[in-house]
Each structure stands twice: as C-alpha cells, then as structure tokens.
Amino acid sequence: MTPASLPETGLGESACAREAPPATGSPGRALHPVRGYTSDKGDYLSRLKKIEGQVRGLQRMIEADKWCPDIVTQVASATRALQEVAVVLLSEHLRHCVLGAARSEDGKPEVLLDEVAGTIRQVVRL
C-alpha cells in the first residue's frame, strides 16, 4: 500500500507521530517519531523475514517446476502471513494513533476514522 493510495486527511503522519525523548548525550539531534508498533518492531521484522523466506521458497519451487497446486498453497500461506501483519499494524494504529488523537483536545475523531476506513479498504482489496 502506498501513501498515495490512502485518502488525504490533512493529518498525515503527524496524528500518529509522537516524538521520542532525546537520546542521552545527543543534544540537538533530530527526534524520530514513536509509532504504535515501535515496542514490537523486532516481532514485525521477524515476521517479515519469515515471509521473505517463504517468497524465496516460492521462487525455488517455480525454478524446480513443482506442482502448481503446491505453489498456490504456498502463495496463499505467504498472503495470509502478510495480511496478518497488516491487521496487527492496523490494530496498533487504532490503539496508539487514533485513540490517542481522539482523546487529545485537538483530535479530530471523524477525520481519523475516515483515515482508518480508507486503510481498511486497502487491506480488504488484497
């Protein structure tokens, strides 16, 4: 999913970006936003590396002229794994970004819900 495929909300990344505290001993450095998935970043990277391995396995299956139904089964497995990553990321976005922004004084819950609905539409189109 590309940023261009998402509806323009005017909130963009700012609704989800909370600045991390400054690193010790690094005054003046730019701060990076803290995303909802930051605490589980290692888990996401691990999942994506496994999926990458599945895709490489699919390439080897094609190169070895394996039976089509076996390949399709593996494609479906990789697709489900990616969909699960998307669903968990969206759940984290709801908890971290949307709920947080809706609770803030300057939060715009309707706009945030439109943004999430657009993201869900993209996931469902997989």
N, C-alpha and C positions, 0 to 999 in steps of 0.2 A: 504494500500500500504506500503510495507516495503522498507527500504533503499536498500536492496539487489536487489529489483526488478527494480530499476532505473538504467539507463545506467551510467557507470563510466565516469565522465567528467574530473576528476582531480581538479575540482573546489570545489566540495562538498559543505559544509556549508559555507566555507569562502567567497564565492561570495555573499551570502545573509546576512552574519553576519556583522553588524555594531555595534561597541561597544557602549554601553550606557555610558553616562557621569558618573563619580564616584559619589556614593551616598554621601551626606553631612555627615561629621563626621565619615566616614568609610574608612580611608586611608589603603591601602594595600589589600583591599578586591578584589577578582576576579570580573571582569566585566562580565555581561551577554550580549549576542548579542541581538540587537534590530531587530526583524523580521518585515516584512511588515504588518503583522496582529496585531502587538502589540497594536496599538491605538484602535482596535476594539475587543480586546481579550474578554472583557465582553460579547459582542454580540455573538461571536463564542461559548463561554461557555454556554450561554443561549440557543442558538440553539441546541447544542449537548445535553443539559439536557432535552430539549423537545423531541428530538429524542429518548433519553434513556427512557423517559416516554412512548413513542409510542411502543418501543420494549417490555417494561414490559406489556403494554396493550395487545400486541400480545400474550405474554405468557399466560396471563389470558384468552384470547379468546380460545386458544388451550386447556387449563385446563378445560374450561367450555363447550367444544365441540361445539363451534359456527360453523355457516355455512361456508363452505370452501370459497365461493366467497367473503364473508365479510372479511375473514382473508387475502386473497390475495390482496384485495383492500387496506387494511391497510399496508401490506408489501410494496406494490407499493408506498404508501404515504411516508413511512419511507425511502425507497430507494431514492425517489425524493428529500427528505429533505437532505439526506447525499450527493447526487450529487450536490445540490445547494451549500452546504458548500465547497465541493471540487472545484467547479467552481469559487467561490468567493476567496478562498485561492489562487488558481492559478492566478487569476487576480491580486491579491495583490502581488504575487511573481513576476509577469511580471513588475508591476509598480515599486516596491521597489528594487528588487534584479537585475533583468535582465536589466532593463533600466539604473539603477544606474551603474552597472558594465560595460555596453556597453559605457556609457559616460565617464568612467574613462580612464586614459591613459593606464592602464594595462588590460583593459577589453578585453575579447575575445568573441565578439558577436556570432560568428559561434558556438563556444562550448556551449555558453549559450542557443542558440536557439535549439541545439541538445538536451540539458538537458530538456528544456521545451517541445519539441516534444515527448520525452520519457515519460514525466509526463502526457501529454495529452493522449498518447496511453494507459497508465494505467487507466486513468479516463474513457476513451471510453470503455474499457473492462469490466467496471462494468456491 
